[in-house]
Amino acid sequence: MKHCLMIVTFGLAALAATGPASAEGPALEKKNLTIAVGGSISQMNKVAYFVALNRKYFEQEGLTVDSNAFASGTAALQSLVGGSADVAEGAYEHTLRMQTKGVNITCLVPYGRYPGNVLVVRKSEADKIKTVADLKGKKIGVSAPGSSTHNFVAGLIERAGANWKDASYISIGTGPSAVAAMKTGGELDALVNLDPAINALVAEGDASILVDSRTEQGTKDAFGGSYLADCLMVKNDFLKANPNTSQAITNAIVHAMQWLKTASIDDIIKSLPPSYYKNDEKLYRMSLERNLSAFQWDGLVTPEAANNVLASIAVLDPALKQAKIDFSLTYDNRLIETALKKYHSPLSQ
C-alpha cells in the first residue's frame, strides 16, 4: 500500500490544532522523501510512525513523504540499501548487522522501546509446548528469515538452554498472512508476530501466549534489560549530506511520541485513516491499549539497550559476537535532544 503526502499550507487555526510547526528553520537539503516501511500498516510496532504520517507532522517540518509498505523489515531495508528509498522504517538491529557488511546506517530516532513480539503456541499444542525449550523439533512461523521475529524466538530458545537450529522456521509475513498461516492447516506449531495479529489469534482461541514483549517486564524477561525496536533509519552518507532534512524527520517522530504520551485511544483512532482498523476496530483498539506504552517515551538511546539488541541478533549470527561495532554510527541522540527542545511534553490534544 502507498501513502502519498503532499505539502499543504496551514492557516493559523490549523497550526493551533495540530501543535507546533516548523517556522523559520534551516533550509532542507531534500524535501521529497521515499520511506520504505517494513510490514503491514496495521502492525502495532509502527504506531508512532503512522501518527506522524497521518497527523501531517512530516508536512509541518516541510517534508513531502511517499510511504511504501513492504512485506517485511528485511525487504524495506533492501530498498534503502539499494537506493530506491531515502529512509527505511524497521528494526534498529539492522543498523548493527549492516555495519559488519560495510554499510553504515544510522537510526535517526527509535520510537519503540518494547519489541512487541509475542510467541504463541497453537492451542492444540499448548499441552505439549509449555516452555520455550519444548520448541525443539517444532515448526515456528516468523515474518521472514533473519527478521526481528526470527531473532526473537531464536534468542529465547538459546537462553532456554536449547539450540535454536533444532527448530524449523517458516516465513509467513505479518498481519493477515500470519493469522491465516495459523488458522488454515496445522503445519505450524507456534509463531512469533505482532498485534493485531496476535490479539486476533488469542481472542479467537487459535493460540496461547508463551512469551510476550509488549510490556517493560516482558521485554526485560526476554532480553535481560532495555531494548530498541523500530526506528527510522538512513544511510550515514544521507545523514552527512542532509543534516537539516534528517533533523526534520526526527522532529516529526518526536512530535508524535510526545503527543502519544497523553493521547487517548479515541484520539489515536481519529488520527488514522479507517483503512488501518476498518476490518476490526474492536481488535485494533485492544491492540493499541496493549502496545501504547512502548511509544510513550522520549526516544533517547542508552548503551545498555543498544548492547542488548546486539546480544540478541548475535544468536542467529555468531560472528557478531566478535564484531567491532561502532555504536556511535548507529544512532545520534543529538538529533533527538534537538527535537525535544522543539516539542515538549505534554502536547495539547
C-alpha positions as CSV (number, residue, x, y, z in Angstrom):
1,M,0.0,0.0,0.0
2,K,1.3,3.5,-0.8
3,H,0.5,6.7,1.1
4,C,1.5,10.0,-0.6
5,L,1.5,13.1,1.5
6,M,1.5,16.5,-0.3
7,I,2.6,19.6,1.4
8,V,-0.2,22.0,2.2
9,T,-0.3,25.5,3.5
10,F,-1.7,25.6,7.0
11,G,-3.6,28.6,8.4
12,L,-3.2,29.8,11.9
13,A,-6.2,27.8,13.1
14,A,-4.8,24.6,11.7
15,L,-1.4,25.2,13.3
16,A,-3.0,25.7,16.6
17,A,-5.0,22.5,16.3
18,T,-2.0,20.3,15.3
19,G,0.7,21.7,17.5
20,P,4.0,23.5,16.7
21,A,5.0,23.7,13.1
22,S,8.4,24.4,11.5
23,A,8.6,28.1,11.3
24,E,11.8,29.7,10.1
25,G,14.4,27.0,10.3
26,P,17.4,25.8,8.3
27,A,16.8,25.1,4.7
28,L,16.1,21.5,4.0
29,E,18.6,19.8,1.6
30,K,15.9,17.4,0.4
31,K,12.2,18.0,0.8
32,N,10.8,14.9,-1.1
33,L,11.4,11.6,0.7
34,T,10.6,8.0,-0.1
35,I,10.2,5.9,3.1
36,A,10.2,2.1,2.9
37,V,8.0,0.6,5.6
38,G,8.7,-2.9,6.9
39,G,5.4,-4.6,7.2
40,S,1.6,-4.2,7.4
41,I,0.1,-0.7,8.1
42,S,-1.9,-2.2,11.0
43,Q,1.1,-3.5,12.9
44,M,1.4,-2.0,16.4
45,N,5.2,-1.5,16.2
46,K,4.6,1.3,13.8
47,V,2.0,3.4,15.7
48,A,4.3,6.4,16.3
49,Y,5.4,6.5,12.6
50,F,1.8,6.3,11.4
51,V,0.7,9.0,13.8
52,A,3.4,11.3,12.5
53,L,2.4,10.4,8.9
54,N,-1.3,10.9,9.3
55,R,-1.3,13.9,11.6
56,K,0.9,15.5,9.0
57,Y,3.9,16.1,11.3
58,F,6.2,15.5,8.4
59,E,4.5,18.2,6.4
60,Q,4.8,20.6,9.3
61,E,8.5,20.1,9.0
62,G,8.4,21.0,5.3
63,L,8.7,17.4,4.0
64,T,6.7,15.6,1.4
65,V,6.7,11.8,2.1
66,D,6.0,8.9,-0.2
67,S,5.4,6.0,2.2
68,N,5.6,2.5,0.7
69,A,4.8,-0.7,2.7
70,F,6.9,-3.8,2.1
71,A,6.2,-7.4,3.3
72,S,8.9,-7.3,6.0
73,G,11.5,-5.1,7.6
74,T,14.2,-7.1,5.6
75,A,12.5,-6.1,2.3
76,A,12.3,-2.4,3.4
77,L,16.0,-2.5,4.4
78,Q,16.9,-3.8,0.9
79,S,15.1,-0.9,-0.6
80,L,17.2,1.5,1.5
81,V,20.5,-0.2,0.8
82,G,19.6,-0.5,-2.9
83,G,18.9,3.2,-3.2
84,S,15.2,3.2,-4.1
85,A,14.3,4.6,-0.7
86,D,15.8,7.5,1.3
87,V,14.6,6.3,4.6
88,A,13.6,2.8,6.0
89,E,11.2,2.1,8.8
90,G,12.3,-1.1,10.6
91,A,14.2,-2.7,13.5
92,Y,17.2,-0.9,15.0
93,E,19.1,-4.2,14.8
94,H,19.5,-3.7,11.0
95,T,22.0,-0.9,11.7
96,L,24.3,-3.3,13.6
97,R,24.1,-6.1,11.1
98,M,24.7,-3.9,8.1
99,Q,27.7,-2.2,9.7
100,T,29.6,-5.5,9.7
101,K,28.9,-5.7,5.9
102,G,30.4,-2.3,5.3
103,V,27.1,-0.4,5.1
104,N,26.8,2.3,7.8
105,I,23.2,3.1,8.7
106,T,22.0,5.5,11.4
107,C,18.8,5.2,13.4
108,L,17.6,8.8,13.4
109,V,15.0,8.1,16.1
110,P,13.8,4.9,17.7
111,Y,10.2,5.1,18.6
112,G,9.6,1.6,20.0
113,R,11.2,0.6,23.3
114,Y,9.5,-2.8,23.6
115,P,9.8,-5.1,20.6
116,G,6.1,-6.1,20.7
117,N,7.0,-9.6,19.5
118,V,4.8,-12.3,21.0
119,L,5.5,-16.0,20.8
120,V,2.3,-18.0,20.7
121,V,1.6,-21.7,20.5
122,R,-1.2,-23.4,18.5
123,K,-3.9,-24.1,21.0
124,S,-3.9,-27.8,20.2
125,E,-0.2,-28.0,21.0
126,A,-0.4,-26.0,24.3
127,D,-0.3,-29.1,26.4
128,K,2.9,-30.3,24.7
129,I,4.7,-26.9,24.4
130,K,4.7,-25.4,27.9
131,T,8.1,-23.9,27.9
132,V,10.4,-22.3,25.2
133,A,12.7,-25.4,25.5
134,D,9.7,-27.5,24.2
135,L,10.0,-25.9,20.8
136,K,12.8,-28.3,19.9
137,G,11.8,-30.0,16.6
138,K,8.7,-27.8,16.2
139,K,7.7,-25.6,13.2
140,I,7.7,-21.9,14.0
141,G,6.3,-19.1,11.9
142,V,8.3,-15.9,11.6
143,S,7.8,-12.9,9.4
144,A,10.9,-13.5,7.3
145,P,14.3,-15.2,7.6
146,G,16.7,-13.0,9.7
147,S,13.8,-10.7,10.7
148,S,13.3,-9.4,14.2
149,T,10.7,-12.1,14.8
150,H,13.2,-14.7,13.8
151,N,15.8,-13.2,16.1
152,F,13.4,-13.0,19.0
153,V,12.4,-16.7,19.1
154,A,16.0,-17.9,18.3
155,G,17.3,-15.9,21.2
156,L,14.6,-17.2,23.5
157,I,15.4,-20.8,22.6
158,E,19.1,-20.3,23.2
159,R,18.5,-18.7,26.6
160,A,16.3,-21.6,27.5
161,G,19.3,-23.9,27.1
162,A,18.4,-25.4,23.7
163,N,19.8,-24.9,20.2
164,W,17.7,-22.6,18.0
165,K,18.7,-24.7,15.0
166,D,16.8,-27.6,16.3
167,A,13.5,-25.9,15.3
168,S,12.2,-25.2,11.8
169,Y,11.3,-21.7,10.7
170,I,8.7,-20.8,8.2
171,S,8.3,-17.4,6.6
172,I,4.6,-16.2,7.0
173,G,4.8,-12.4,6.8
174,T,2.9,-10.2,9.1
175,G,-0.7,-9.2,9.8
176,P,-3.4,-11.1,8.0
177,S,-1.0,-13.5,6.4
178,A,0.3,-14.5,9.8
179,V,-3.2,-15.1,11.1
180,A,-4.1,-17.2,8.0
181,A,-1.0,-19.3,8.4
182,M,-2.0,-20.4,11.9
183,K,-5.7,-20.8,11.0
184,T,-5.5,-22.7,7.8
185,G,-3.9,-26.0,8.3
186,G,-1.8,-27.4,11.1
187,E,1.7,-27.0,9.7
188,L,2.7,-24.5,12.3
189,D,3.2,-25.4,16.0
190,A,4.0,-21.9,17.0
191,L,4.6,-18.4,15.6
192,V,6.1,-15.1,16.5
193,N,4.3,-11.9,15.4
194,L,2.9,-8.6,16.5
195,D,-0.5,-7.1,17.2
196,P,-3.2,-7.0,15.9
197,A,-2.4,-10.5,14.5
198,I,-1.6,-11.9,18.0
199,N,-4.7,-10.5,19.6
200,A,-6.8,-11.9,16.7
201,L,-5.3,-15.4,17.2
202,V,-5.7,-15.4,21.0
203,A,-9.1,-13.8,21.1
204,E,-10.5,-16.4,18.7
205,G,-9.0,-19.3,20.6
206,D,-6.4,-20.3,18.0
207,A,-3.3,-19.7,20.1
208,S,-1.9,-19.4,23.6
209,I,0.8,-16.8,24.6
210,L,4.1,-18.3,25.7
211,V,6.4,-15.1,25.7
212,D,5.2,-11.5,25.5
213,S,7.5,-8.5,24.8
214,R,4.7,-5.9,24.6
215,T,5.5,-4.6,28.1
216,E,8.5,-3.4,30.1
217,Q,8.6,-6.5,32.2
218,G,8.1,-8.8,29.3
219,T,11.0,-7.1,27.5
220,K,13.2,-7.5,30.5
221,D,12.3,-11.1,30.8
222,A,13.1,-11.7,27.1
223,F,16.3,-9.7,26.8
224,G,17.5,-9.1,30.3
225,G,17.0,-5.3,30.2
226,S,16.0,-2.4,28.0
227,Y,15.8,-2.8,24.2
228,L,15.3,-0.8,21.0
229,A,12.7,-1.8,18.5
230,D,11.5,0.1,15.4
231,C,13.0,3.3,14.2
232,L,13.5,5.4,11.1
233,M,16.9,4.9,9.6
234,V,19.1,6.3,6.8
235,K,22.5,5.7,5.4
236,N,25.2,7.6,7.1
237,D,26.0,9.3,3.7
238,F,22.4,10.6,3.6
239,L,22.8,12.0,7.2
240,K,26.0,13.8,6.3
241,A,24.6,15.2,3.1
242,N,21.2,16.1,4.6
243,P,21.6,17.1,8.2
244,N,18.7,19.6,8.2
245,T,16.4,17.1,6.5
246,S,17.5,14.4,9.0
247,Q,16.6,16.7,11.8
248,A,13.2,17.4,10.3
249,I,12.5,13.7,10.0
250,T,13.5,13.2,13.7
251,N,11.3,16.2,14.7
252,A,8.2,14.6,13.1
253,I,8.6,11.4,15.0
254,V,9.5,13.0,18.4
255,H,6.4,15.2,17.9
256,A,4.3,12.1,17.5
257,M,5.9,10.4,20.5
258,Q,5.2,13.4,22.8
259,W,1.6,13.6,21.6
260,L,1.2,9.9,22.3
261,K,2.2,10.4,25.9
262,T,-1.3,11.9,26.7
263,A,-3.4,10.8,23.7
264,S,-6.4,8.6,24.4
265,I,-7.2,5.5,22.3
266,D,-10.0,7.6,20.7
267,D,-7.6,10.4,19.9
268,I,-5.3,7.9,18.1
269,I,-8.2,6.2,16.2
270,K,-9.4,9.7,15.0
271,S,-5.9,10.4,13.7
272,L,-5.7,7.4,11.4
273,P,-7.5,6.5,8.2
274,P,-10.3,4.0,8.6
275,S,-8.4,1.6,6.3
276,Y,-6.0,0.9,9.3
277,Y,-8.7,-0.5,11.5
278,K,-11.8,-1.0,9.5
279,N,-11.5,-4.8,9.3
280,D,-12.0,-5.0,13.1
281,E,-12.0,-1.7,15.1
282,K,-12.6,-3.5,18.4
283,L,-9.5,-5.6,17.8
284,Y,-7.4,-2.6,16.8
285,R,-8.4,-0.7,19.9
286,M,-7.5,-3.7,22.1
287,S,-4.1,-3.8,20.3
288,L,-3.5,-0.1,20.9
289,E,-4.2,-0.5,24.6
290,R,-1.7,-3.3,25.0
291,N,1.1,-1.7,23.0
292,L,0.8,2.1,23.6
293,S,3.3,2.3,26.4
294,A,6.0,1.2,24.0
295,F,5.9,4.6,22.4
296,Q,5.4,6.8,25.4
297,W,9.0,7.9,25.9
298,D,11.5,10.4,24.6
299,G,13.4,8.1,22.3
300,L,16.9,8.6,23.7
301,V,19.2,5.6,23.2
302,T,21.1,4.1,26.1
303,P,24.3,1.9,25.6
304,E,22.6,-0.9,27.5
305,A,19.7,-1.0,25.1
306,A,21.9,-1.0,22.1
307,N,24.1,-3.8,23.5
308,N,21.1,-5.9,24.3
309,V,20.0,-5.7,20.7
310,L,23.5,-6.8,19.6
311,A,23.4,-9.8,22.0
312,S,20.0,-10.8,20.7
313,I,20.9,-10.8,17.0
314,A,24.2,-12.5,17.6
315,V,22.3,-15.7,18.3
316,L,21.5,-16.1,14.6
317,D,24.8,-14.5,13.5
318,P,27.5,-15.6,16.0
319,A,30.2,-13.6,14.1
320,L,28.6,-10.5,15.6
321,K,29.9,-11.5,19.0
322,Q,33.5,-10.7,17.8
323,A,32.5,-7.8,15.6
324,K,33.8,-4.4,16.5
325,I,30.6,-2.3,16.3
326,D,30.9,1.4,16.4
327,F,27.6,2.2,18.1
328,S,28.2,6.0,17.5
329,L,27.4,5.4,13.9
330,T,24.2,3.6,14.6
331,Y,22.4,6.4,16.5
332,D,22.8,10.1,17.4
333,N,21.0,11.3,20.4
334,R,21.8,14.9,19.5
335,L,19.1,14.8,16.8
336,I,16.5,13.7,19.4
337,E,17.7,16.2,22.0
338,T,17.3,19.0,19.5
339,A,13.8,17.8,18.6
340,L,12.8,17.6,22.3
341,K,13.7,21.3,22.6
342,K,11.0,22.0,20.0
343,Y,8.4,19.6,21.1
344,H,7.9,19.5,24.9
345,S,5.6,17.0,26.7
346,P,2.8,17.0,27.1
347,L,1.5,18.4,23.9
348,S,-2.1,19.7,23.6
349,Q,-4.6,17.4,22.1
